[in-house]
């Protein structure tokens, strides 16, 4: 059955094929295939067209439902591209001063040419982008200029800048002290150890800031500059330009890596700083310097240096010069000149070789210890010690150490009394010759009171401590004081015996010559020579080449005129005198006419004091005396120096540099001065300090007030820091007294001297003499208006002419002759070492001799070399540059929270995190 069915299928199928071919022909099969393919292709075409139409409709619905419209923006861009470019007008005015704008425009042009044009023109010829960049830069400069004009730069340059430098020096000094405490010499000399100690000390002072990462890591430094530049662009750029990310990032990189980073690298380079010091010396001091001073300073530097590389570099240069001089063919007088030059060079060569030999042998010995061991020292007579500031300071320290300071103070007080008495009597005789009425009894009474005060303080039985003298001499003196008029020579007998006691008693001057303080005194007087190094058969021997044993005479130039006057204590007591007074209001009611005086261009207010004195017989004397505020200040300083216990009680109204002729200010000052005088003449005050009365009486007399401190000393405030401040763990400016607001610039400079020469440990005698020195030096240069001179100098530095000069110098430095300067190759080590020696010589040579005489030669050298050493570490220099930059930004944008920003940026340091964790753990305990 199955076979039959299969046969029937194939039979019928074959029959159908035969009939198809007979009916349609043999090509019908090809037509059928073609029709089938056309059917299938048509179906695909229909599906494609239908699907596309539906897809476009669906996408359009989705676009309007979920996405912002883009068709309008695209069309607008196309229209802008087809339209003609708009002309950008560049306003060349930047600062409002043509002398500044002209060089500044050249700087902008050179910067665009060398940093943008060279790569932009390889991408496009369209100038629009370049013009927009220039317009953006100019907008930022205009905004910067506007803000700079609104800022008062005087407080920054006179206070903040000096304070930042002094604080940086304080941190460096603390880091050095920490290293010197370590026993391992290798750790003390390692640069990395110094950097670690420095930034640890910075963190102790700043608490929340440590700049170690910014100064020691290039990666963190670039990140810090990028963050800072982005903030500046936000403040200076228009909002549209700032929110353009491409523009913002582009300007940020150019400013951070193309401008600030190269500038900071140059300013922090120790070799560049050394060259700048030499350049400043050549420009500013070449007219007033003596070549012999340079030569002496140069030899001192060679003898003091501890860097063999410096000595080798100098020696190589000396050999080069010797070779050149010996090759010259000369005759006559020239040969003598060349011989002298050769001898000088040979001497320098010997000094270098000797110093290198000592350093390499490890036999470097402290000159003070060596001098103490050998004992071959020059002898300074006691009479010269007592009148020389530095020598007297060390002798005073020794006498205090021996518990015999009363003996020395008695001699000094009597010497001061003699000078004062001679002056007072001479004034009395002069007034009598001129026919002026002046009571001789008043002058003699003051002198008698002063003499009795000295007797009571040092010689009477109630004196503590009492100067031990033979009773007969003391009795004769007491009899003279009670029966005779006081004379300048009334204490001569006992003063001579006190002098002989100090001179001959083994406890005093003879023992002082064997004490280490005497060695230090010689070093400060520059009478302690450098130990020499010589070889011997038994080994290397150190010998001390001191001055020959014997007496020497100090020159009169070494003596300070203020040393004796400072010790004078003039005491007086008027038992039956009371005073009432008031500052008159009448002057202030007509201040523009009568209350303000003008003397050689200086304007000042004059106050009237009405004094009523009630005498013992019931009568009254009334007079008016006129005093300036500066007279009050002189008077106040004299009182505070003589009666230190009154310093916390008496507060003189603060001074003011600007707007000090304002009526409201003068009215307030008048009331404050009245309060000051009323407190001073309080009966309880007079009972507690009866010796204060002669000073008050002298101030209220109807005469020109004698400025016992001199015309300038009143302007120099005490160097004593406020007692409630840890001066070693705070900024230098934190030691300023808030009650006085006028002398801030000068006082910050004095505090800077404290840091440079480390004077805080010296006694107050030396501090007062430092003030006298500044009086002489600064007054000779500036007169009586030092603060005004400082302010005027700041005004000059920020004037348009000077700013224009700064811009021109920057332009000529980066683009000499209009061409971008190539990066100079790093100078070889020998040249850099010689530059170090020259810079140290320059710093040491520009120090005035008066400073060495008042502070001490050894202290001066150590202070100058400390400043020089600070500049020889590039990370520390970078830190100082960043501190200056941050100070400028805080001053320029006071309304913004830059201090908090800097805390945030610098708190990323691991030291800060570790310090914070340590502080929290201590608080939990």
C-alpha positions in Angstrom: 0.0 0.0 0.0 2.8 2.4 0.9 4.7 1.7 -2.4 1.6 2.3 -4.4 0.8 5.7 -2.7 4.4 6.9 -3.2 4.3 6.0 -6.9 1.1 7.9 -7.4 2.6 11.1 -5.8 5.6 11.1 -8.0 3.5 10.3 -11.0 1.1 13.1 -10.6 3.9 15.5 -9.7 5.8 14.7 -12.9 2.7 15.0 -15.0 2.1 18.5 -13.5 5.7 19.6 -14.4 5.3 18.4 -18.0 2.0 20.1 -18.4 3.5 23.4 -16.9 6.5 23.4 -19.3 4.2 22.6 -22.3 1.8 25.4 -21.3 4.3 28.2 -20.3 7.5 27.3 -21.9 10.9 26.4 -20.5 11.6 30.0 -19.1 8.6 30.1 -16.9 10.5 28.8 -13.9 12.8 31.9 -14.0 9.8 34.3 -14.1 8.3 32.6 -11.1 11.5 33.0 -9.0 11.7 36.7 -10.1 8.1 37.3 -9.0 8.6 35.7 -5.7 11.7 37.9 -5.0 9.8 41.1 -6.0 7.1 40.2 -3.6 9.5 39.8 -0.7 11.4 43.0 -1.6 8.3 45.0 -1.8 7.2 43.8 1.6 10.5 44.9 3.2 10.2 48.4 1.5 6.7 48.8 2.9 7.8 47.8 6.4 10.8 50.2 6.3 8.8 53.2 5.2 6.0 52.5 7.7 8.5 51.9 10.6 10.5 55.1 9.8 7.4 57.3 9.9 6.2 55.8 13.2 9.7 56.0 14.7 10.0 59.7 13.9 6.6 60.4 15.4 7.6 58.5 18.5 11.0 60.3 18.9 9.3 63.6 18.5 6.9 62.8 21.2 9.7 61.6 23.5 11.8 64.8 22.8 9.0 67.1 23.7 8.2 65.1 26.8 11.6 64.4 28.4 14.4 66.5 26.8 15.0 70.3 26.5 14.6 71.7 23.0 17.8 71.8 20.9 16.5 72.6 17.5 16.3 76.4 18.3 19.9 76.5 19.8 21.3 74.7 16.9 19.7 77.0 14.4 20.9 80.0 16.4 24.5 78.7 16.4 24.2 78.2 12.6 22.9 81.7 12.2 25.8 83.1 14.3 28.3 81.1 12.2 26.9 82.5 9.0 26.7 86.1 10.2 29.7 88.4 10.1 31.9 88.4 13.3 31.4 91.4 15.5 34.4 93.8 16.1 35.7 93.6 19.7 36.9 97.0 20.9 39.8 96.9 23.4 40.0 99.7 25.9 43.7 100.2 26.7 43.0 101.9 30.0 43.8 99.7 32.9 44.8 101.5 36.0 43.8 105.1 35.2 47.5 106.1 35.0 49.1 106.2 31.6 52.6 105.8 32.9 51.5 102.4 34.4 49.2 101.3 31.5 51.8 101.6 28.8 54.4 99.1 30.1 51.5 96.9 31.4 50.0 96.7 27.9 53.4 95.6 26.6 53.6 92.9 29.2 50.2 91.6 28.2 51.2 91.7 24.5 54.4 89.8 25.1 52.7 87.2 27.3 50.0 86.5 24.7 52.6 86.3 21.9 54.9 83.9 23.7 52.4 81.8 25.6 49.3 81.6 23.3 50.0 82.8 19.8 52.6 80.2 19.0 50.2 77.3 19.4 46.9 78.9 18.6 47.8 79.9 15.0 48.5 76.2 14.3 44.8 75.6 14.9 43.0 78.6 13.6 43.5 82.0 12.0 40.5 83.5 13.7 41.5 86.5 15.9 38.3 86.6 17.9 39.5 84.1 20.5 42.7 86.0 21.1 40.9 89.3 21.4 38.5 87.8 24.0 41.4 86.4 26.0 43.0 89.9 26.0 39.8 91.5 27.0 39.3 89.0 29.9 42.9 89.6 31.2 42.3 93.4 31.0 39.1 93.1 32.9 40.9 91.2 35.6 43.6 93.8 35.8 41.1 96.6 36.0 39.3 94.9 38.9 42.7 94.3 40.6 43.7 97.9 40.1 40.4 99.2 41.5 40.7 97.1 44.6 44.3 98.1 45.1 43.4 101.8 45.1 40.7 101.2 47.7 43.2 99.5 50.1 45.3 101.4 52.7 48.6 99.7 52.2 50.4 101.6 54.9 49.5 99.2 57.8 50.6 96.3 55.7 54.0 97.6 54.7 54.8 99.2 58.1 53.4 96.5 60.3 52.2 93.2 58.7 55.2 92.8 56.4 57.8 93.4 59.1 55.9 91.2 61.5 55.8 88.4 59.0 59.5 88.6 58.4 60.3 88.8 62.2 58.0 85.9 63.0 59.6 83.8 60.2 63.0 84.6 61.8 61.7 83.7 65.2 60.6 80.3 64.0 64.0 79.8 62.3 65.8 80.7 65.6 63.6 78.2 67.5 64.4 75.5 65.0 68.1 76.2 65.4 67.9 76.1 69.1 66.1 72.7 69.0 68.9 71.3 66.7 71.6 72.6 69.0 70.1 70.7 71.9 70.7 67.4 70.1 73.9 65.5 71.0 74.6 64.0 67.6 76.6 66.5 65.4 75.3 64.8 62.3 71.7 65.5 63.2 72.6 69.2 64.0 74.1 69.7 60.5 71.5 67.8 58.5 69.3 70.1 56.3 66.3 67.8 56.5 66.5 67.9 60.3 66.4 71.7 60.2 63.4 71.7 57.9 61.5 69.3 60.2 62.3 71.4 63.2 61.3 74.6 61.4 57.9 73.3 60.4 57.3 71.8 63.8 58.0 75.1 65.3 55.7 76.8 62.8 52.9 74.5 63.7 53.4 75.2 67.4 53.0 78.9 66.7 50.2 78.8 64.1 48.3 75.9 65.7 46.2 75.2 62.6 48.6 75.9 59.8 51.7 74.2 58.5 53.1 75.0 55.1 55.5 72.1 54.8 53.6 70.3 52.0 53.4 73.4 49.9 57.1 74.3 50.4 58.6 70.8 50.0 56.3 69.0 47.6 56.0 70.2 44.0 52.7 68.3 43.5 51.1 69.9 46.5 52.5 73.3 45.6 51.0 73.2 42.2 47.6 72.1 43.6 47.8 75.0 46.2 48.5 77.5 43.4 45.7 76.2 41.3 43.2 76.5 44.2 44.5 80.0 44.9 44.3 81.1 41.3 40.8 79.8 40.9 39.7 81.9 43.9 41.4 84.9 42.4 39.7 84.4 39.0 36.3 84.1 40.8 37.0 87.5 42.5 38.4 89.3 39.4 36.7 87.9 36.3 33.2 88.8 35.1 30.7 86.0 36.0 30.3 85.0 32.3 34.0 84.4 31.8 34.4 82.6 35.1 31.6 80.1 34.4 33.2 79.3 31.1 35.2 76.3 32.3 37.5 76.2 29.3 38.4 79.8 29.8 38.7 79.4 33.6 40.9 76.4 33.5 43.1 77.9 30.7 43.7 81.1 32.6 44.2 79.2 35.9 47.0 77.1 34.4 48.7 80.1 32.7 48.6 82.1 36.0 49.6 79.2 38.3 52.3 77.5 36.2 53.3 80.2 33.8 53.5 83.2 36.1 53.4 82.4 39.9 55.4 79.2 40.0 58.4 80.5 38.0 58.3 83.8 40.0 58.3 81.9 43.3 61.1 79.6 42.2 63.3 82.7 41.4 62.4 84.6 44.6 63.1 81.6 46.8 66.4 80.6 45.1 69.2 81.2 47.7 71.7 82.1 45.0 69.3 84.7 43.6 68.9 86.2 47.1 72.6 86.4 47.6 73.1 88.1 44.2 70.3 90.6 45.2 72.0 91.4 48.5 75.2 92.2 46.6 73.3 94.2 44.0 71.6 96.2 46.8 75.0 96.9 48.4 76.4 98.2 45.1 73.4 100.4 44.4 72.7 101.9 47.8 75.9 101.8 49.8 78.8 102.2 47.4 79.0 105.9 48.0 79.3 105.6 51.8 81.3 102.5 52.2 85.0 102.2 53.0 87.0 99.5 51.2 88.9 98.8 54.4 85.6 97.9 56.1 84.8 95.5 53.3 88.3 93.9 53.6 88.0 93.5 57.3 84.5 92.0 57.0 85.7 89.7 54.3 88.5 88.3 56.5 86.1 87.9 59.4 83.7 85.9 57.2 86.5 83.6 56.1 87.6 83.0 59.7 84.0 82.3 60.9 82.7 80.2 58.0 82.1 76.5 58.7 81.7 75.6 55.0 84.9 74.2 53.4 83.3 74.6 50.0 83.2 78.3 50.4 86.8 78.4 51.4 87.9 76.2 48.5 86.0 78.4 46.1 87.7 81.6 47.4 91.0 79.9 47.3 90.6 78.8 43.7 89.7 82.4 42.7 92.8 83.7 44.6 95.0 81.2 42.7 93.5 82.4 39.4 94.2 86.0 40.3 97.7 85.2 41.4 98.5 83.5 38.2 97.2 86.5 36.3 99.2 89.1 38.3 102.4 87.1 38.0 102.0 87.0 34.2 101.9 90.8 33.9 105.0 92.5 32.6 105.3 95.7 34.5 108.0 98.1 35.8 108.3 101.2 37.9 105.6 102.1 40.3 103.2 99.5 39.0 105.4 96.7 40.2 105.0 97.9 43.8 101.2 97.9 43.4 101.2 94.4 42.0 103.5 93.2 44.8 101.1 94.5 47.4 98.2 92.9 45.6 100.0 89.6 45.5 100.9 89.8 49.2 97.3 90.4 50.0 96.1 87.5 47.9 98.7 85.2 49.5 97.5 86.2 53.0 93.9 85.4 52.0 95.1 82.1 50.6 96.8 81.3 53.9 93.6 82.2 55.9 91.6 79.8 53.7 94.0 77.0 54.0 94.3 77.4 57.8 90.6 77.4 58.2 90.0 74.4 55.9 92.7 72.5 57.8 91.1 73.2 61.1 87.6 72.2 59.9 88.9 69.0 58.3 90.9 68.0 61.3 87.8 68.3 63.6 89.7 70.6 66.0 87.2 73.5 65.7 87.3 75.0 69.2 85.0 77.7 70.6 87.1 80.9 71.0 85.5 81.7 74.3 86.5 78.3 75.8 89.9 78.5 74.3 90.5 82.0 75.7 89.3 80.9 79.1 91.8 78.0 79.2 94.8 79.9 78.0 94.1 83.1 80.1 96.2 85.4 77.9 93.6 88.2 77.7 93.8 91.9 77.4 93.0 93.9 80.5 90.3 96.6 80.5 90.6 99.1 83.4 87.7 99.4 85.7 87.3 103.1 85.0 86.7 102.3 81.4 84.3 99.4 82.2 82.1 101.8 84.2 81.5 104.2 81.3 81.3 101.7 78.4 77.8 100.3 77.7 78.7 96.8 76.7 81.5 96.4 79.3 79.2 97.8 82.0 76.5 95.4 81.1 78.7 92.4 81.8 80.2 93.8 84.9 76.6 94.6 86.1 75.6 91.0 85.5 78.7 89.8 87.4 78.0 92.1 90.4 74.4 90.9 90.5 75.7 87.3 90.4 77.9 88.1 93.4 75.0 89.9 95.3 76.9 93.2 95.2 74.8 95.1 92.8 74.1 97.8 95.4 77.8 98.8 95.4 77.8 99.3 91.6 74.4 101.0 91.5 75.5 103.4 94.3 78.5 104.4 92.2 76.4 104.9 89.1 73.7 106.8 90.9 76.2 109.2 92.5 77.7 109.7 89.1 74.3 110.6 87.7 73.7 112.9 90.6 76.9 114.8 89.9 76.0 115.3 86.3 72.5 116.4 87.1 73.6 118.8 89.9 76.2 120.4 87.7 73.5 121.0 85.0 71.0 122.4 87.5 73.5 124.8 89.1 74.7 125.9 85.7 71.2 126.7 84.7 70.7 128.6 87.9 73.8 130.7 87.4 72.9 131.4 83.8 69.5 132.6 84.6 70.9 134.9 87.3 73.4 136.4 84.9 70.5 137.0 82.4 68.5 138.8 85.1 65.8 136.2 85.2 64.1 135.4 88.5 64.5 131.9 89.5 64.5 130.7 93.1 67.9 129.3 94.2 66.2 127.7 97.2 64.0 125.6 94.9 67.0 124.3 93.0 69.0 123.6 96.1 66.0 122.0 97.7 65.6 119.6 94.8 69.3 118.8 95.0 69.2 118.3 98.7 66.1 116.0 98.4 67.9 114.0 95.7 71.1 113.7 97.8 69.0 112.6 100.9 67.3 110.0 98.7 70.6 108.5 97.6 71.8 108.5 101.2 68.6 106.8 102.5 68.6 104.2 99.7 72.2 103.1 100.0 73.9 104.3 103.2 71.3 104.7 105.9 70.7 102.0 108.5 67.3 101.3 106.9 68.8 100.8 103.5 68.4 97.3 102.1 70.8 96.2 100.8 73.2 98.7 102.4 76.6 99.6 101.0 79.2 98.8 103.7 81.3 101.8 104.4 83.2 102.9 107.4 80.9 104.6 109.8 83.1 107.7 110.1 82.7 108.5 106.4 79.0 107.9 106.5 78.6 110.2 109.5 80.6 113.0 107.9 78.4 112.7 104.8 75.2 112.8 106.9 76.5 115.9 108.7 77.2 117.7 105.3 73.7 116.8 104.1 72.1 118.4 107.2 74.3 121.5 107.5 75.6 122.4 104.1 74.2 123.3 100.7 74.4 120.3 98.4 77.1 120.4 95.8 77.9 118.1 92.9 81.0 116.9 94.9 79.2 116.0 98.1 79.5 112.2 97.6 83.1 112.3 96.2 84.8 110.8 99.3 82.5 107.8 99.6 82.4 107.4 95.8 86.2 107.1 95.7 86.1 104.5 98.5 83.4 102.5 96.7 85.5 102.6 93.5 88.6 101.4 95.5 86.4 98.6 97.0 85.3 97.4 93.6 88.9 97.7 92.2 90.8 96.0 95.0 88.4 93.6 96.7 89.1 90.1 95.3 85.4 89.4 95.1 84.7 92.1 92.5 87.0 93.4 89.7 89.9 91.0 90.2 87.6 88.0 90.2 85.6 89.4 87.3 88.7 89.3 85.1 88.8 85.5 85.6 85.1 85.0 85.1 83.5 83.7 81.8 81.5 86.9 81.7 84.8 88.8 81.2 85.6 86.5 78.2 82.2 87.2 76.7 82.7 90.9 77.2 86.0 90.8 75.3 84.3 88.9 72.5 81.5 91.6 72.3 84.2 94.3 72.3 85.9 92.5 69.4 89.0 92.1 71.5 89.1 88.4 71.4 91.1 87.2 68.4 90.6 84.1 66.4 92.7 81.1 67.7 95.4 80.1 65.4 96.3 76.6 64.1 99.9 75.4 63.8 101.6 72.1 63.5 104.2 70.7 65.7 106.2 67.5 66.1 104.0 66.4 69.0 100.8 66.9 67.1 98.5 69.7 66.3 98.4 72.5 68.8 95.8 75.2 69.3 97.0 78.6 70.5 95.1 81.7 71.4 96.4 84.9 69.8 94.8 87.4 72.1 95.9 91.0 72.6 99.0 91.4 74.6 98.5 91.4 78.3 98.3 94.9 79.7 96.0 97.9 79.9 94.3 99.4 76.9 92.4 102.6 76.4 89.0 102.6 74.9 88.3 105.3 72.4 85.9 108.0 73.2 83.8 107.0 70.2 82.9 103.8 72.1 81.3 105.7 74.9 77.6 106.3 75.0 76.6 109.7 76.2 73.4 108.3 77.7 75.0 105.7 79.9 75.5 108.0 82.9 72.4 110.0 82.5 70.3 106.8 82.5 71.4 106.0 86.0 70.7 109.4 87.5 68.1 109.4 90.2 67.1 112.9 91.2 64.8 112.9 94.2 63.0 115.7 96.0 60.4 116.1 98.6 58.2 119.1 99.2 56.3 118.4 102.4 53.9 121.3 102.4 52.9 121.6 98.7 49.7 120.4 97.1 48.7 121.0 93.5 45.4 121.2 91.7 45.1 121.7 88.0 42.9 121.2 85.0 43.4 121.2 81.3 41.6 124.3 80.1 38.7 124.0 77.7 39.1 127.4 76.2 41.9 126.2 73.8 39.8 123.5 72.4 36.8 125.8 71.9 38.9 127.9 69.5 41.1 125.1 68.3 41.6 126.2 64.7 42.9 129.6 65.8 44.8 129.1 69.1 44.9 125.4 69.9 46.8 124.3 66.9 50.4 125.5 66.3 52.6 125.1 63.3 56.3 124.9 63.6 58.4 124.5 60.4 55.6 122.7 58.7 54.7 120.5 61.7 51.2 120.9 63.1 50.4 120.0 66.7 47.9 120.7 69.4 48.9 122.7 72.5 47.2 122.2 75.9 46.9 124.7 78.7 47.4 123.5 82.3 46.1 125.7 85.0 48.1 125.1 88.2 47.1 126.3 91.7 49.7 125.7 94.4 48.8 126.3 98.1 51.8 127.3 100.2 52.3 126.6 103.9 51.4 130.2 104.8 48.0 129.8 103.3 48.8 131.8 100.1 48.2 130.5 96.7 50.3 130.7 93.5 48.5 130.3 90.2 50.0 130.0 86.7 49.4 128.5 83.4 51.8 126.3 81.6 51.6 125.0 78.0 52.4 121.4 77.0 52.2 119.4 73.9 51.3 115.7 73.9 54.9 114.9 73.2 55.8 116.6 76.5 53.3 114.4 78.3 54.9 111.4 76.6 58.4 112.5 77.7 57.2 113.0 81.2 55.5 109.6 81.3 58.6 107.8 80.0 60.8 109.4 82.7 58.4 108.4 85.4 58.0 104.8 84.2 61.8 104.3 83.9 62.5 105.7 87.4 59.4 104.1 89.1 58.7 100.8 87.3 56.1 99.8 89.8 53.8 102.6 88.4 53.8 101.2 84.9 50.7 99.0 85.4 48.9 101.9 87.1 49.6 104.9 84.9 48.3 104.6 81.4 49.0 107.6 79.1 46.4 108.1 76.4 47.5 106.5 73.1 49.1 108.4 70.3 47.7 108.6 66.8 49.5 109.2 63.5 46.6 110.1 61.3 43.7 112.5 61.9 45.2 113.6 65.2 44.0 117.2 64.7 40.3 116.0 64.6 38.2 118.0 67.1 36.5 114.9 68.6 39.9 113.2 69.0 41.4 116.2 70.8 38.4 116.5 73.1 38.8 112.9 74.1 42.5 113.3 74.6 42.0 116.3 76.8 39.7 114.3 79.1 42.1 111.4 79.1 45.1 113.7 80.0 43.0 115.2 82.8 42.3 111.7 84.2 46.0 110.8 83.9 47.1 113.9 85.9 44.4 113.5 88.5 45.5 109.9 89.1 49.2 111.0 89.2 48.6 113.6 91.9 46.3 111.4 94.0 47.3 111.9 97.6 47.7 108.1 98.1 50.0 108.1 95.0 52.1 110.8 96.5 52.4 109.1 99.8 53.4 105.9 98.2 56.0 107.6 95.9 57.2 110.8 97.6 60.3 110.9 95.2 57.8 111.4 92.4 57.1 115.0 93.4 60.1 116.7 91.9 59.4 115.2 88.5 55.8 116.5 88.7 56.9 119.9 89.9 59.4 120.2 87.1 56.7 119.2 84.5 54.2 121.8 85.9 56.6 124.7 86.1 55.9 127.6 83.8 58.9 127.1 81.6 59.9 125.1 78.6 59.9 121.5 79.6 63.3 119.9 79.5 63.1 116.6 77.5 65.2 114.5 79.8 64.9 111.6 77.2 65.9 113.7 74.3 63.9 114.7 71.3 63.5 111.2 69.9 63.9 108.8 72.8 60.3 109.5 73.9 59.2 108.0 70.6 61.0 104.7 71.2 58.8 102.5 73.4 60.2 99.9 75.8 61.3 96.6 74.3 59.7 94.7 77.2 57.0 92.3 76.0 53.7 92.1 77.6 54.0 89.7 80.6 50.9 87.7 79.8 52.0 86.5 76.4 54.2 83.5 75.7 56.5 85.4 73.4 58.2 82.3 72.0 55.0 80.8 70.8 53.2 83.7 69.2 53.7 86.2 66.4 56.1 89.1 67.0 53.3 91.7 66.7 51.4 90.0 69.6 53.9 91.7 72.0 52.7 95.2 71.0 50.9 97.1 73.7 47.3 97.7 72.6 47.1 101.0 74.5 49.5 102.8 72.2 48.6 103.0 68.6 50.9 105.5 67.1 54.4 104.1 67.2 53.4 100.7 65.7 55.8 100.9 62.7 58.8 101.8 64.7 58.0 99.4 67.6 57.6 96.5 65.1 61.1 97.4 63.8 62.4 97.3 67.4 60.9 93.9 67.9 62.5 92.8 64.6 65.9 93.9 66.1 65.0 91.8 69.2 64.6 88.7 66.9 67.7 89.4 64.8 70.1 90.0 67.6 68.2 87.9 70.3 68.2 90.7 72.8 65.3 89.5 75.0 67.7 87.9 77.5 69.8 91.0 78.0 69.2 93.2 81.0 67.2 96.4 80.7 70.3 98.5 80.9 71.3 97.3 77.4 67.8 97.7 76.2 67.7 101.4 77.1 71.1 101.9 75.4 69.7 100.3 72.3 67.0 102.9 72.3 69.6 105.6 72.7 71.4 104.2 69.7 68.3 104.3 67.6 67.7 107.8 68.7 71.1 108.9 67.4 71.0 106.9 64.2 67.4 107.5 63.1 67.2 111.0 64.3 70.3 111.8 62.3 68.6 110.4 59.2 64.9 111.3 59.7 64.7 113.9 62.5 61.8 113.9 64.9 59.2 112.4 62.5 60.2 108.8 62.1 56.7 107.4 61.8 55.8 110.1 59.2 58.9 109.3 57.3 58.1 105.6 57.3 54.6 106.4 56.0 55.9 108.8 53.4 58.3 106.2 52.2 55.5 103.7 51.9 53.5 106.3 49.9 56.5 106.7 47.6 56.9 103.0 47.1 53.2 102.7 46.1 53.1 105.8 43.9 52.3 105.5 40.2 55.8 106.4 39.2 57.3 103.6 41.4 54.6 101.1 40.3 55.4 101.9 36.7 59.1 101.3 37.4 58.3 97.9 39.0 56.3 96.9 35.9 59.1 98.0 33.6 61.7 96.1 35.6 59.5 93.0 35.4 59.1 93.5 31.6 62.8 94.0 31.0 63.7 91.0 33.2 61.4 88.6 31.5 61.5 90.1 28.0 64.8 91.9 27.5 64.7 93.9 24.3 61.2 92.5 23.7 62.4 88.8 23.5 61.4 86.2 26.0 64.4 85.5 28.2 65.8 82.1 28.2 66.1 80.1 31.4 69.6 80.9 32.6 71.7 77.8 33.3 72.4 77.0 36.9 75.6 78.5 38.0 78.5 76.2 38.9 79.0 75.4 42.6 82.2 77.4 42.9 80.6 80.6 41.7 77.6 80.1 44.0 80.0 79.5 47.0 81.9 82.7 46.2 78.6 84.6 46.0 77.7 83.3 49.4 80.9 84.7 50.9 80.4 88.0 49.1 76.8 88.2 50.4 77.8 87.5 54.0 80.6 90.1 53.7 78.1 92.6 52.4 75.7 92.1 55.2 78.4 92.3 57.9 80.0 95.3 56.2 76.8 97.4 56.1 76.3 97.2 59.8 77.2 100.6 61.4 79.9 100.6 64.0 77.6 102.3 66.4 75.5 99.2 66.4 78.5 97.0 67.2 79.5 99.4 70.0 76.1 99.3 71.7 75.1 95.7 71.1 78.4 94.0 70.8 80.6 92.9 67.9 80.0 89.2 68.6 76.2 89.6 69.0 76.1 91.7 65.8 77.9 89.0 63.8 75.8 86.2 65.1 72.6 88.1 64.3 73.6 88.9 60.8 74.8 85.4 60.1 71.6 84.0 61.5 69.6 86.1 58.9 72.0 85.0 56.2 71.7 81.3 57.1 67.9 81.6 57.1 68.0 82.6 53.4 70.1 79.6 52.4 67.2 77.1 52.5 64.9 77.3 49.5 61.9 75.6 51.2 62.1 78.2 54.0 62.3 80.9 51.4 59.3 79.5 49.7 57.4 79.6 53.0 58.3 83.3 53.5 57.2 84.1 49.9 53.8 82.4 50.5 53.4 84.2 53.8 53.9 87.5 52.0 51.5 86.5 49.3 48.8 85.5 51.7 49.3 88.8 53.6 48.8 90.8 50.4 45.6 88.9 49.5 44.2 89.3 53.0 44.9 93.0 52.8 43.6 93.3 49.2 40.3 91.4 49.9 39.5 92.1 53.6 35.8 91.4 53.1 36.4 87.8 52.1 37.4 85.0 54.4 40.9 84.4 53.2 42.4 83.5 56.6 39.9 80.7 56.9 40.7 79.6 53.3 44.4 79.5 54.1 43.7 77.4 57.2 41.7 75.0 55.1 44.3 74.7 52.4 47.3 74.3 54.8 45.5 72.0 57.2 45.9 69.1 54.7 49.4 68.6 56.1 49.9 65.3 58.0 51.7 67.4 60.7 48.5 69.3 61.3 46.4 66.1 61.5 48.9 64.6 63.9 49.0 67.7 66.0 45.2 67.9 66.2 45.0 64.2 67.2 47.6 64.8 69.9 45.7 67.9 71.2 42.4 66.0 71.3 44.0 63.1 73.2 45.5 65.6 75.8 42.1 67.2 76.2 40.4 63.9 76.9 42.9 63.3 79.7 
